[in-house]
Amino acid sequence: MGWASFQAICGLAIGLLVGPLLGMGPTIGTVAQALIGVYETAAPVLIFAILGPSVLKLLRHDRGDLRRFTLFAVTWFSLLRLAVCLVTALAVTLIYRLPLSGPPGDAAGALPTWPALLTLLENRYLLTFAAACLTAWLLRHRSGRAVDVFLRLPDIVASAGNLLTRLTALFGFLVGVYIVSLPEMLLTAVGRLPHATLHEVAFGWFGIETGSAGGLMTAYLTVTALTALLCFSLHTCLVVWASRRVPDFSIWGYVSGYLIRVYPPIWSTGAESLAIPANLATLRRYGRGIPDALRDMTAGLAATLNLNGSPICCLVLVPAVCMAIGHPLSALDLVLCLPMIFVLGYAIPGIPGELAIFGDPIAQALGISGGERDLFLLLFLSWQIGLTDSFRSAGSATDGVPATLLLTHAYRRRYG
């Protein structure tokens, strides 16, 4: 992991330096979309391969308290996500200085709509989660070689994930080229939209005009910095909380032995699944006595239910994009979007560009349509890739360790 971190940093630096000389903005955009398509195809398979066997191990365990752990873990992670969404919404409201309410009748457009809810129910990642649980339930009394292979799938996925660390230099390079090419890509795309106009984004104490390449880059970097700050604050709270609750947990040992080795590869690739092998090893170190089935289950759930960096990033992006396209947004509008963001957070696959699934449902919930919707989706989808994706993904992946330790500690206190 140490060598992969060095490769990630070098790849990013080279991408930032040579990106302007290559003129590869449109090409990088096309390649990025193709890679996202590949990830979207593979992610449901990976989620199934991790969660299905983990659920089966718990269902077949001879201890009833471990079989109850699944419901307890889902509830615990859900309460954590709810707290993160509420605190982030409050912080974003204060930072952007959103008005409490908009024009009369404006808040009604923020209510979740049936098309948005149907889109959620048809989401492949929620269906994959349900299929994994159903398959585990059907196999709970079965045995044989095929079942043994099924139970070993998480180990196979973890080993395959280690191979991707050899490509971190390439991923870092692509991130660097994307960052420096973003303003040109956006201005070209905006110019193709009829009657598209970009407005000022007000971050409370200062405003940024987004009608120029420099303004677009400044707004993008500011949104990224705000996302990074909120994700880092959440991680710090979890680590400090774990140090006070979990025996033998050392903050310095955690930072030096895990965080600085894992964070850069995840940051460069934007794929949280790369952290699963390191997360399991760290949980073995600090979670002595945790049964293997319970540890594997918590690691699998944390990789799908604990991706709180994505709701944080989504809440940061919505006000900025609405301001840029000139769509009025109030604090009440943002609060009424929280149920949609909260539920959609269960359908994200932990891949680069995963916030793509939030774009259209949120636009529908806010009553954004026509050409304004096209501009909203363009900025929302563009600003969530690159640096923004790196910080939220690295935060979500590393949050899994302290969150899992706190979860198992709470479970032990309740059930013994």
One Martini backbone bead per residue (centre of mass of N, CA, C, O) as a GRO file, in nm:
protein
  416
    1MET     BB    1   0.054   0.065  -0.017
    2GLY     BB    2   0.293   0.261  -0.017
    3TRP     BB    3   0.359   0.243  -0.322
    4ALA     BB    4   0.075   0.324  -0.420
    5SER     BB    5   0.081   0.608  -0.300
    6PHE     BB    6   0.320   0.713  -0.466
    7GLN     BB    7   0.190   0.665  -0.742
    8ALA     BB    8  -0.057   0.847  -0.707
    9ILE     BB    9   0.096   1.115  -0.671
   10CYS     BB   10   0.260   1.107  -0.933
   11GLY     BB   11   0.025   1.083  -1.132
   12LEU     BB   12  -0.111   1.351  -1.056
   13ALA     BB   13   0.124   1.543  -1.118
   14ILE     BB   14   0.154   1.471  -1.418
   15GLY     BB   15  -0.138   1.540  -1.502
   16LEU     BB   16  -0.122   1.846  -1.424
   17LEU     BB   17   0.122   1.916  -1.616
   18VAL     BB   18   0.027   1.771  -1.907
   19GLY     BB   19  -0.271   1.832  -1.961
   20PRO     BB   20  -0.255   2.111  -2.122
   21LEU     BB   21  -0.075   1.977  -2.362
   22LEU     BB   22  -0.279   1.750  -2.471
   23GLY     BB   23  -0.586   1.810  -2.518
   24MET     BB   24  -0.789   1.572  -2.355
   25GLY     BB   25  -1.070   1.644  -2.257
   26PRO     BB   26  -1.277   1.486  -2.440
   27THR     BB   27  -1.136   1.211  -2.413
   28ILE     BB   28  -1.151   1.183  -2.106
   29GLY     BB   29  -1.456   1.197  -2.087
   30THR     BB   30  -1.509   0.941  -2.254
   31VAL     BB   31  -1.342   0.744  -2.083
   32ALA     BB   32  -1.483   0.794  -1.814
   33GLN     BB   33  -1.761   0.694  -1.904
   34ALA     BB   34  -1.668   0.408  -1.976
   35LEU     BB   35  -1.561   0.330  -1.694
   36ILE     BB   36  -1.827   0.371  -1.545
   37GLY     BB   37  -1.977   0.152  -1.701
   38VAL     BB   38  -1.802  -0.081  -1.602
   39TYR     BB   39  -1.851  -0.040  -1.298
   40GLU     BB   40  -2.164  -0.064  -1.309
   41THR     BB   41  -2.147  -0.364  -1.398
   42ALA     BB   42  -1.954  -0.478  -1.161
   43ALA     BB   43  -2.066  -0.385  -0.882
   44PRO     BB   44  -2.305  -0.583  -0.832
   45VAL     BB   45  -2.124  -0.833  -0.825
   46LEU     BB   46  -1.949  -0.748  -0.584
   47ILE     BB   47  -2.172  -0.708  -0.377
   48PHE     BB   48  -2.277  -0.995  -0.388
   49ALA     BB   49  -1.998  -1.140  -0.320
   50ILE     BB   50  -1.992  -1.011  -0.027
   51LEU     BB   51  -2.282  -1.030   0.107
   52GLY     BB   52  -2.388  -1.314   0.066
   53PRO     BB   53  -2.176  -1.482   0.232
   54SER     BB   54  -2.201  -1.315   0.493
   55VAL     BB   55  -2.497  -1.381   0.549
   56LEU     BB   56  -2.464  -1.688   0.550
   57LYS     BB   57  -2.274  -1.708   0.794
   58LEU     BB   58  -2.483  -1.596   0.996
   59LEU     BB   59  -2.720  -1.799   0.943
   60ARG     BB   60  -2.515  -2.056   1.020
   61HIS     BB   61  -2.483  -1.974   1.292
   62ASP     BB   62  -2.508  -2.096   1.630
   63ARG     BB   63  -2.556  -1.793   1.705
   64GLY     BB   64  -2.820  -1.584   1.758
   65ASP     BB   65  -2.679  -1.303   1.798
   66LEU     BB   66  -2.547  -1.302   1.513
   67ARG     BB   67  -2.815  -1.312   1.352
   68ARG     BB   68  -2.904  -1.026   1.475
   69PHE     BB   69  -2.682  -0.833   1.358
   70THR     BB   70  -2.791  -0.729   1.092
   71LEU     BB   71  -3.016  -0.544   1.198
   72PHE     BB   72  -2.836  -0.381   1.386
   73ALA     BB   73  -2.640  -0.271   1.169
   74VAL     BB   74  -2.842  -0.125   0.988
   75THR     BB   75  -2.944   0.064   1.209
   76TRP     BB   76  -2.676   0.196   1.286
   77PHE     BB   77  -2.601   0.308   1.002
   78SER     BB   78  -2.863   0.472   0.968
   79LEU     BB   79  -2.823   0.664   1.209
   80LEU     BB   80  -2.558   0.778   1.110
   81ARG     BB   81  -2.666   0.892   0.841
   82LEU     BB   82  -2.879   1.078   0.960
   83ALA     BB   83  -2.681   1.254   1.118
   84VAL     BB   84  -2.511   1.344   0.876
   85CYS     BB   85  -2.737   1.480   0.712
   86LEU     BB   86  -2.827   1.690   0.923
   87VAL     BB   87  -2.554   1.828   0.977
   88THR     BB   88  -2.489   1.900   0.681
   89ALA     BB   89  -2.739   2.072   0.625
   90LEU     BB   90  -2.670   2.286   0.836
   91ALA     BB   91  -2.389   2.364   0.730
   92VAL     BB   92  -2.477   2.444   0.441
   93THR     BB   93  -2.678   2.664   0.520
   94LEU     BB   94  -2.461   2.845   0.655
   95ILE     BB   95  -2.250   2.871   0.426
   96TYR     BB   96  -2.473   2.969   0.200
   97ARG     BB   97  -2.706   3.126   0.320
   98LEU     BB   98  -2.989   3.018   0.327
   99PRO     BB   99  -3.300   3.056   0.301
  100LEU     BB  100  -3.567   2.935   0.469
  101SER     BB  101  -3.753   3.043   0.227
  102GLY     BB  102  -3.933   3.073  -0.048
  103PRO     BB  103  -4.155   3.107  -0.247
  104PRO     BB  104  -4.467   3.055  -0.283
  105GLY     BB  105  -4.477   2.701  -0.335
  106ASP     BB  106  -4.177   2.601  -0.368
  107ALA     BB  107  -4.156   2.350  -0.166
  108ALA     BB  108  -4.337   2.145  -0.320
  109GLY     BB  109  -4.113   2.065  -0.539
  110ALA     BB  110  -3.935   1.891  -0.313
  111LEU     BB  111  -4.103   1.659  -0.331
  112PRO     BB  112  -4.126   1.347  -0.377
  113THR     BB  113  -4.161   1.158  -0.664
  114TRP     BB  114  -4.273   0.888  -0.831
  115PRO     BB  115  -4.047   0.865  -1.044
  116ALA     BB  116  -3.818   0.869  -0.835
  117LEU     BB  117  -3.910   0.618  -0.674
  118LEU     BB  118  -3.903   0.420  -0.913
  119THR     BB  119  -3.602   0.453  -0.969
  120LEU     BB  120  -3.517   0.334  -0.699
  121LEU     BB  121  -3.660   0.050  -0.719
  122GLU     BB  122  -3.483  -0.010  -0.998
  123ASN     BB  123  -3.223  -0.036  -0.865
  124ARG     BB  124  -2.951  -0.246  -0.892
  125TYR     BB  125  -2.836  -0.227  -0.595
  126LEU     BB  126  -3.089  -0.301  -0.438
  127LEU     BB  127  -3.135  -0.569  -0.587
  128THR     BB  128  -2.865  -0.693  -0.504
  129PHE     BB  129  -2.911  -0.691  -0.202
  130ALA     BB  130  -3.166  -0.870  -0.210
  131ALA     BB  131  -3.033  -1.113  -0.358
  132ALA     BB  132  -2.822  -1.179  -0.143
  133CYS     BB  133  -3.024  -1.242   0.087
  134LEU     BB  134  -3.189  -1.460  -0.062
  135THR     BB  135  -2.957  -1.656  -0.125
  136ALA     BB  136  -2.873  -1.703   0.168
  137TRP     BB  137  -3.148  -1.817   0.263
  138LEU     BB  138  -3.154  -2.064   0.058
  139LEU     BB  139  -2.847  -2.172   0.166
  140ARG     BB  140  -2.857  -2.231   0.483
  141HIS     BB  141  -2.906  -2.573   0.432
  142ARG     BB  142  -2.665  -2.603   0.253
  143SER     BB  143  -2.427  -2.816   0.070
  144GLY     BB  144  -2.100  -2.803  -0.077
  145ARG     BB  145  -1.885  -2.696  -0.313
  146ALA     BB  146  -2.044  -2.448  -0.414
  147VAL     BB  147  -2.084  -2.325  -0.130
  148ASP     BB  148  -1.785  -2.295  -0.060
  149VAL     BB  149  -1.720  -2.100  -0.290
  150PHE     BB  150  -1.923  -1.882  -0.203
  151LEU     BB  151  -1.782  -1.827   0.079
  152ARG     BB  152  -1.499  -1.731  -0.078
  153LEU     BB  153  -1.556  -1.465  -0.237
  154PRO     BB  154  -1.443  -1.234  -0.056
  155ASP     BB  155  -1.144  -1.327  -0.086
  156ILE     BB  156  -1.130  -1.300  -0.393
  157VAL     BB  157  -1.198  -0.999  -0.409
  158ALA     BB  158  -0.967  -0.899  -0.230
  159SER     BB  159  -0.738  -1.004  -0.412
  160ALA     BB  160  -0.824  -0.847  -0.669
  161GLY     BB  161  -0.804  -0.561  -0.545
  162ASN     BB  162  -0.492  -0.560  -0.518
  163LEU     BB  163  -0.429  -0.536  -0.828
  164LEU     BB  164  -0.528  -0.230  -0.863
  165THR     BB  165  -0.278  -0.091  -0.724
  166ARG     BB  166  -0.105  -0.099  -0.998
  167LEU     BB  167  -0.307   0.152  -1.123
  168THR     BB  168  -0.275   0.425  -0.962
  169ALA     BB  169  -0.112   0.600  -1.156
  170LEU     BB  170  -0.327   0.613  -1.378
  171PHE     BB  171  -0.556   0.730  -1.208
  172GLY     BB  172  -0.405   0.986  -1.120
  173PHE     BB  173  -0.360   1.097  -1.405
  174LEU     BB  174  -0.662   1.124  -1.486
  175VAL     BB  175  -0.736   1.322  -1.265
  176GLY     BB  176  -0.544   1.550  -1.351
  177VAL     BB  177  -0.654   1.589  -1.640
  178TYR     BB  178  -0.947   1.647  -1.562
  179ILE     BB  179  -0.906   1.903  -1.398
  180VAL     BB  180  -0.767   2.082  -1.630
  181SER     BB  181  -1.020   2.014  -1.841
  182LEU     BB  182  -1.296   2.109  -1.724
  183PRO     BB  183  -1.354   2.401  -1.826
  184GLU     BB  184  -1.354   2.334  -2.129
  185MET     BB  185  -1.577   2.122  -2.121
  186LEU     BB  186  -1.804   2.304  -2.002
  187LEU     BB  187  -1.807   2.537  -2.206
  188THR     BB  188  -1.874   2.359  -2.448
  189ALA     BB  189  -2.139   2.239  -2.335
  190VAL     BB  190  -2.291   2.505  -2.275
  191GLY     BB  191  -2.282   2.613  -2.574
  192ARG     BB  192  -2.492   2.373  -2.668
  193LEU     BB  193  -2.699   2.510  -2.492
  194PRO     BB  194  -2.993   2.656  -2.484
  195HIS     BB  195  -3.002   2.934  -2.290
  196ALA     BB  196  -2.731   2.919  -2.132
  197THR     BB  197  -2.663   3.031  -1.789
  198LEU     BB  198  -2.424   3.160  -1.568
  199HIS     BB  199  -2.379   3.207  -1.222
  200GLU     BB  200  -2.350   3.290  -0.905
  201VAL     BB  201  -2.161   3.160  -0.626
  202ALA     BB  202  -2.254   3.163  -0.284
  203PHE     BB  203  -2.030   3.128   0.016
  204GLY     BB  204  -2.139   3.378   0.197
  205TRP     BB  205  -1.844   3.555   0.190
  206PHE     BB  206  -1.843   3.472  -0.121
  207GLY     BB  207  -1.814   3.502  -0.480
  208ILE     BB  208  -1.869   3.313  -0.799
  209GLU     BB  209  -1.808   3.337  -1.126
  210THR     BB  210  -1.912   3.089  -1.390
  211GLY     BB  211  -1.859   3.218  -1.696
  212SER     BB  212  -1.567   3.110  -1.662
  213ALA     BB  213  -1.294   2.919  -1.635
  214GLY     BB  214  -1.197   3.029  -1.361
  215GLY     BB  215  -1.473   3.011  -1.214
  216LEU     BB  216  -1.518   2.706  -1.248
  217MET     BB  217  -1.261   2.617  -1.099
  218THR     BB  218  -1.315   2.763  -0.829
  219ALA     BB  219  -1.583   2.625  -0.766
  220TYR     BB  220  -1.476   2.335  -0.772
  221LEU     BB  221  -1.261   2.371  -0.546
  222THR     BB  222  -1.459   2.465  -0.326
  223VAL     BB  223  -1.638   2.217  -0.321
  224THR     BB  224  -1.410   2.022  -0.257
  225ALA     BB  225  -1.316   2.150   0.012
  226LEU     BB  226  -1.587   2.116   0.158
  227THR     BB  227  -1.603   1.810   0.133
  228ALA     BB  228  -1.335   1.748   0.276
  229LEU     BB  229  -1.399   1.882   0.548
  230LEU     BB  230  -1.652   1.712   0.623
  231CYS     BB  231  -1.522   1.431   0.597
  232PHE     BB  232  -1.292   1.481   0.802
  233SER     BB  233  -1.475   1.544   1.043
  234LEU     BB  234  -1.612   1.270   1.057
  235HIS     BB  235  -1.357   1.098   1.092
  236THR     BB  236  -1.256   1.228   1.352
  237CYS     BB  237  -1.501   1.157   1.525
  238LEU     BB  238  -1.474   0.846   1.496
  239VAL     BB  239  -1.186   0.814   1.607
  240VAL     BB  240  -1.229   0.945   1.884
  241TRP     BB  241  -1.460   0.761   1.967
  242ALA     BB  242  -1.296   0.495   1.947
  243SER     BB  243  -1.070   0.574   2.156
  244ARG     BB  244  -1.296   0.579   2.398
  245ARG     BB  245  -1.424   0.272   2.349
  246VAL     BB  246  -1.179   0.110   2.236
  247PRO     BB  247  -0.964  -0.112   2.310
  248ASP     BB  248  -0.636  -0.053   2.195
  249PHE     BB  249  -0.690   0.222   2.056
  250SER     BB  250  -0.473   0.401   1.833
  251ILE     BB  251  -0.435   0.684   1.667
  252TRP     BB  252  -0.142   0.665   1.569
  253GLY     BB  253  -0.155   0.370   1.471
  254TYR     BB  254  -0.383   0.422   1.268
  255VAL     BB  255  -0.245   0.639   1.094
  256SER     BB  256   0.035   0.491   1.035
  257GLY     BB  257  -0.085   0.183   0.970
  258TYR     BB  258  -0.336   0.293   0.767
  259LEU     BB  259  -0.425   0.574   0.651
  260ILE     BB  260  -0.155   0.658   0.484
  261ARG     BB  261  -0.184   0.389   0.303
  262VAL     BB  262  -0.494   0.402   0.196
  263TYR     BB  263  -0.588   0.684   0.103
  264PRO     BB  264  -0.436   0.736  -0.173
  265PRO     BB  265  -0.552   0.503  -0.349
  266ILE     BB  266  -0.847   0.587  -0.312
  267TRP     BB  267  -0.815   0.878  -0.411
  268SER     BB  268  -0.720   0.801  -0.707
  269THR     BB  269  -0.974   0.595  -0.781
  270GLY     BB  270  -1.265   0.599  -0.622
  271ALA     BB  271  -1.249   0.296  -0.484
  272GLU     BB  272  -1.359   0.144  -0.197
  273SER     BB  273  -1.284  -0.164  -0.244
  274LEU     BB  274  -0.971  -0.137  -0.193
  275ALA     BB  275  -1.007  -0.135   0.137
  276ILE     BB  276  -1.094  -0.418   0.233
  277PRO     BB  277  -0.828  -0.563   0.308
  278ALA     BB  278  -0.729  -0.346   0.513
  279ASN     BB  279  -0.981  -0.349   0.693
  280LEU     BB  280  -0.960  -0.644   0.786
  281ALA     BB  281  -0.678  -0.621   0.911
  282THR     BB  282  -0.749  -0.394   1.116
  283LEU     BB  283  -0.978  -0.550   1.262
  284ARG     BB  284  -0.791  -0.774   1.366
  285ARG     BB  285  -0.617  -0.584   1.544
  286TYR     BB  286  -0.866  -0.422   1.709
  287GLY     BB  287  -1.081  -0.691   1.696
  288ARG     BB  288  -1.053  -0.882   1.927
  289GLY     BB  289  -1.287  -1.157   1.914
  290ILE     BB  290  -1.410  -1.129   1.649
  291PRO     BB  291  -1.589  -1.287   1.450
  292ASP     BB  292  -1.558  -1.359   1.125
  293ALA     BB  293  -1.852  -1.320   1.036
  294LEU     BB  294  -1.887  -1.040   1.163
  295ARG     BB  295  -1.651  -0.894   1.025
  296ASP     BB  296  -1.735  -0.944   0.731
  297MET     BB  297  -2.009  -0.809   0.754
  298THR     BB  298  -1.918  -0.524   0.840
  299ALA     BB  299  -1.741  -0.474   0.592
  300GLY     BB  300  -1.969  -0.504   0.384
  301LEU     BB  301  -2.162  -0.290   0.500
  302ALA     BB  302  -1.962  -0.050   0.500
  303ALA     BB  303  -1.931  -0.064   0.173
  304THR     BB  304  -2.261   0.032   0.153
  305LEU     BB  305  -2.378   0.192   0.431
  306ASN     BB  306  -2.097   0.391   0.488
  307LEU     BB  307  -2.125   0.619   0.241
  308ASN     BB  308  -2.118   0.938   0.359
  309GLY     BB  309  -1.969   1.108   0.141
  310SER     BB  310  -2.203   1.127  -0.066
  311PRO     BB  311  -2.417   1.293   0.089
  312ILE     BB  312  -2.229   1.525   0.144
  313CYS     BB  313  -2.167   1.600  -0.151
  314CYS     BB  314  -2.458   1.642  -0.239
  315LEU     BB  315  -2.522   1.880  -0.037
  316VAL     BB  316  -2.300   2.065  -0.157
  317LEU     BB  317  -2.391   2.074  -0.464
  318VAL     BB  318  -2.684   2.174  -0.486
  319PRO     BB  319  -2.652   2.481  -0.421
  320ALA     BB  320  -2.430   2.545  -0.629
  321VAL     BB  321  -2.587   2.459  -0.885
  322CYS     BB  322  -2.839   2.632  -0.847
  323MET     BB  323  -2.688   2.901  -0.860
  324ALA     BB  324  -2.551   2.862  -1.142
  325ILE     BB  325  -2.854   2.832  -1.288
  326GLY     BB  326  -3.077   3.013  -1.118
  327HIS     BB  327  -3.202   2.838  -0.887
  328PRO     BB  328  -3.404   2.844  -0.631
  329LEU     BB  329  -3.290   2.801  -0.279
  330SER     BB  330  -3.380   2.659   0.024
  331ALA     BB  331  -3.379   2.514   0.328
  332LEU     BB  332  -3.647   2.364   0.282
  333ASP     BB  333  -3.570   2.228   0.020
  334LEU     BB  334  -3.329   2.067   0.136
  335VAL     BB  335  -3.487   1.911   0.354
  336LEU     BB  336  -3.692   1.775   0.144
  337CYS     BB  337  -3.437   1.611   0.013
  338LEU     BB  338  -3.334   1.411   0.233
  339PRO     BB  339  -3.495   1.148   0.183
  340MET     BB  340  -3.375   1.099  -0.097
  341ILE     BB  341  -3.073   1.094  -0.016
  342PHE     BB  342  -3.090   0.875   0.200
  343VAL     BB  343  -3.200   0.643   0.018
  344LEU     BB  344  -2.994   0.659  -0.220
  345GLY     BB  345  -2.744   0.578  -0.039
  346TYR     BB  346  -2.820   0.256  -0.072
  347ALA     BB  347  -2.742   0.258  -0.407
  348ILE     BB  348  -2.447   0.284  -0.389
  349PRO     BB  349  -2.134   0.129  -0.521
  350GLY     BB  350  -1.841   0.250  -0.488
  351ILE     BB  351  -1.773   0.449  -0.739
  352PRO     BB  352  -1.695   0.629  -0.987
  353GLY     BB  353  -1.961   0.847  -1.025
  354GLU     BB  354  -2.207   0.768  -0.821
  355LEU     BB  355  -2.384   1.045  -0.827
  356ALA     BB  356  -2.554   0.994  -1.085
  357ILE     BB  357  -2.816   0.882  -0.932
  358PHE     BB  358  -2.899   1.173  -0.809
  359GLY     BB  359  -2.959   1.385  -1.027
  360ASP     BB  360  -3.253   1.332  -1.140
  361PRO     BB  361  -3.419   1.306  -0.875
  362ILE     BB  362  -3.344   1.592  -0.770
  363ALA     BB  363  -3.453   1.753  -1.007
  364GLN     BB  364  -3.744   1.657  -0.963
  365ALA     BB  365  -3.774   1.748  -0.663
  366LEU     BB  366  -3.706   2.067  -0.751
  367GLY     BB  367  -3.842   2.131  -1.037
  368ILE     BB  368  -3.638   2.060  -1.268
  369SER     BB  369  -3.652   2.159  -1.616
  370GLY     BB  370  -3.543   2.122  -1.915
  371GLY     BB  371  -3.273   2.315  -1.972
  372GLU     BB  372  -3.211   2.338  -1.667
  373ARG     BB  373  -3.165   2.037  -1.627
  374ASP     BB  374  -2.922   2.001  -1.814
  375LEU     BB  375  -2.741   2.198  -1.654
  376PHE     BB  376  -2.755   2.058  -1.383
  377LEU     BB  377  -2.635   1.783  -1.473
  378LEU     BB  378  -2.369   1.885  -1.583
  379LEU     BB  379  -2.258   2.003  -1.316
  380PHE     BB  380  -2.311   1.773  -1.117
  381LEU     BB  381  -2.147   1.550  -1.274
  382SER     BB  382  -1.875   1.711  -1.301
  383TRP     BB  383  -1.819   1.800  -0.992
  384GLN     BB  384  -1.816   1.480  -0.884
  385ILE     BB  385  -1.548   1.461  -1.030
  386GLY     BB  386  -1.239   1.379  -0.907
  387LEU     BB  387  -1.166   1.539  -0.633
  388THR     BB  388  -1.439   1.493  -0.503
  389ASP     BB  389  -1.435   1.185  -0.530
  390SER     BB  390  -1.176   1.132  -0.373
  391PHE     BB  391  -1.258   1.238  -0.089
  392ARG     BB  392  -1.522   1.076  -0.046
  393SER     BB  393  -1.406   0.791  -0.091
  394ALA     BB  394  -1.177   0.791   0.119
  395GLY     BB  395  -1.363   0.851   0.357
  396SER     BB  396  -1.559   0.610   0.334
  397ALA     BB  397  -1.350   0.379   0.348
  398THR     BB  398  -1.213   0.466   0.630
  399ASP     BB  399  -1.474   0.477   0.809
  400GLY     BB  400  -1.520   0.166   0.844
  401VAL     BB  401  -1.340   0.107   1.088
  402PRO     BB  402  -1.450   0.285   1.324
  403ALA     BB  403  -1.748   0.207   1.276
  404THR     BB  404  -1.717  -0.100   1.325
  405LEU     BB  405  -1.603  -0.083   1.613
  406LEU     BB  406  -1.850   0.065   1.730
  407LEU     BB  407  -2.061  -0.143   1.655
  408THR     BB  408  -1.943  -0.390   1.810
  409HIS     BB  409  -1.943  -0.251   2.083
  410ALA     BB  410  -2.250  -0.202   2.098
  411TYR     BB  411  -2.329  -0.501   2.071
  412ARG     BB  412  -2.184  -0.607   2.325
  413ARG     BB  413  -2.333  -0.426   2.531
  414ARG     BB  414  -2.620  -0.540   2.462
  415TYR     BB  415  -2.547  -0.880   2.424
  416GLY     BB  416  -2.241  -0.975   2.523
   0.00000   0.00000   0.00000
